[in-house]
Each structure stands twice: as structure tokens, then as C-alpha cells.
Amino acid sequence: MDGMAQDLLAWYDRCARVLPWRSFPSPYRTWLSEVMLQQTQVDTVMPYYHRFLAAYPRVEDLAAAPLDEVLSLWSGLGYYSRARNMHKTAKMVTECGTFPFDIKGLRALPGVGEYMSAAIASIALGIDAATVDGNIARVMARLHADPGPRKAMWVHASAHLPAGRAGDYNQALMDLGARICRPKSPKCGECPVESHCQAFADARVSEFPPPKKKRVVPEVFMHARLFRRDGFILFGRRPVKGLWGGLWEFPAIELAAPKPKVSAVKAAWRSEFGIDDDGGQLIFERKHVLTHRIYRYQLVLGVDVPEREMGPYSAFEWMNEAMLSKVGLSTLTTKALAAVRV
């Protein structure tokens, strides 16, 4: 075992974060946590993890659950393709009778990529494999003062890999990146591997990893309508593929402009749903920021019920309060619905 890994593991044995999925690292629990932790903070994931494990203690339970129920439990966690892939994976694993026991088999599961397959293999199956997420990539970039691409960080992480403790090693690097070797204001004075860090020795920690080029995030105008009938509200289900796939929302049109003309909004409603009115009062308005898109959202009171109840949706349903509690809604729709209930 090299010196860096030895010092890292000694620190991890003393200071590891107490996380529920670490107490019993089965393939199912490890996979469930890794799916949820993709692009999401640990504190945010915790309540969702507990809810899912309570509802689906075994992978077979998750496989047997309706997708709407799974999406409902997932609501608010974002990146909903993760939930859909998780449901598909649960069905595949249940049909096979067990999780794959090697990295190649894990990679074949929906939504399981290079990072996750190695993480599950090392943590739950005891396979000697390094893995690299954002935290680990940052640690390796600083340890080696290397501005190189992610592939280079995999080489570095593998070079330090201690045989027999790969799972602990990978989790220790994750903890180090999350708690000490942070993107901003790293706590170098508390770092257990400071003596092995080339960027620290060169007084260049802030230079690694190099900053990414900022992307221009497009803005989209989303105009939704609230239709009521006998205590029920009309909702449309988005196609399974794409943003918010499989979730239910107020019927809406989208235009690739932050502030389109009224005539363009009217034309879109006429084209999609056969509605030819300006709508009623404004109920809810919000700027909703995603990593790849900014939504300018408006919800107005619908006047004419759609002549064509499909538009961009795969299904339509008149729902009451009880029905809404059992389906998946995006955070944006949940906030808009809260305004309706006031």
C-alpha cells in the first residue's frame, strides 16, 4: 500500500461520515444510494433514501411498484431519468434473480456508467477497482498538480488503489473531496494527505482542477393553464423520454424565447390544443433554473377546455387531491400547485 493511500485510510477509519448506505453495503442499497447521489448533495439524498428503502426494502419490491408511484416518491429530487432507469434496472435484476457480480455486468444495467459500476463493485462486492466522480477527480488533480482530462484522474486513482480495501479507498476519497478538498476554500491544514499533495507543495491548489468554460444556458418560456371541473384539475403526462419524462403537469406550451409575443403564445395554444383565447388571470409566475435550461414559467386560469387533449403529452387525466399524491410531479409543478391551493 502506497503512503498516500495508507494516510488516507487511517484518516477514514477515524473520521468516515456515518451514512445509512454504509452500514450494510449490499449491492441493492449501494446501487440505490449511488443513483440518488448523482449530481445531488448527500443531505438532500438522505430523506429520499430512507423513504425508498422503507417503501421498497428489496429490489423485487421496487421492480413490482408502478412507475407513477416510483416517480411520486422521487418528486423533488430532479434528473428524473435516474428514477426511470432505476425502475428498469430493478425489473432487469429481478428477472435475472440477482445483481451482476462484475463491472461488465453492472455496466449493462440502465443508467449505470463507468463511475457507478466501479463504485458498486468496490463497495458492495469487494472488487479491487478505482472509481472517479467529481470529488475524486478534484483530489487527484491537486495531488498530482495535473490539469488533464478525467481519464488522467482515473489513471492516478488506480495507481494509488490499495488491494483489499478498494471500497474504503473510494469512499475515503469521496469524503475527502466533500469535506476537506472542496472546490472553494479547501481545508488544506486538515488534510490527511497534505504531505503527498503536489499542488499544495507548489502553492497552486486553487489552480486545480482548471475552471470549465461557462456554457450559455438557453431560456424557455413555458405557459401553462389551470383547467377545473367538478373539483378535479386537468393534468398532462409528459412523454417518458426527455425532460421531466413521465411526470404530470398543468397543460402547457413551450417557446424558445424568454419573453415571446402574445400572438406567438396564442398561436402555440391554437396549434397544440385547439384553444383560441388569451386565458384568464395569472395565478403563478416563476423563474425556474436548471443546469441546462432556464424556464420563465406562467400559470393562468384556463377558459376553454382543450378540444384536443394531447398536444405534446402522452396522456391526460382529471385529478383530485388524492390522485395527485400518487403520481410524479416536478418541483416546478409542485410549487405552482401550492399556489393554486392557497
BELBELTA-V72366 format. One record per run of one state. SS is the DSSP state (h for helix, s for strand, l for the rest). FROM is the first residue (numbers start at 0). LEN is the number of residues. If there is no record, write none. Layout:
ss=[SS & SS]
from=[FROM & FROM]
len=[LEN & LEN]
//
This chain:
ss=[l & h & l & h & l & h & l & h & l & h & l & h & l & h & l & h & l & h & l & h & l & h & l & h & l & h & l & h & l & h & l & h & l & s & l & s & l & s & l & s & l & s & l & h & l & s & l & s & l & s & l & h & l & s & l & h & l]
from=[0 & 2 & 15 & 19 & 23 & 26 & 37 & 41 & 55 & 58 & 64 & 66 & 74 & 80 & 96 & 102 & 107 & 113 & 125 & 133 & 143 & 149 & 159 & 165 & 179 & 187 & 190 & 193 & 196 & 197 & 201 & 204 & 207 & 218 & 226 & 227 & 229 & 231 & 238 & 247 & 250 & 251 & 255 & 261 & 273 & 281 & 289 & 293 & 301 & 312 & 319 & 320 & 324 & 328 & 329 & 330 & 341]
len=[2 & 13 & 4 & 4 & 3 & 11 & 4 & 14 & 3 & 6 & 2 & 8 & 6 & 16 & 6 & 5 & 6 & 12 & 8 & 10 & 6 & 10 & 6 & 14 & 8 & 3 & 3 & 3 & 1 & 4 & 3 & 3 & 11 & 8 & 1 & 2 & 2 & 7 & 9 & 3 & 1 & 4 & 6 & 12 & 8 & 8 & 4 & 8 & 11 & 7 & 1 & 4 & 4 & 1 & 1 & 11 & 1]
//
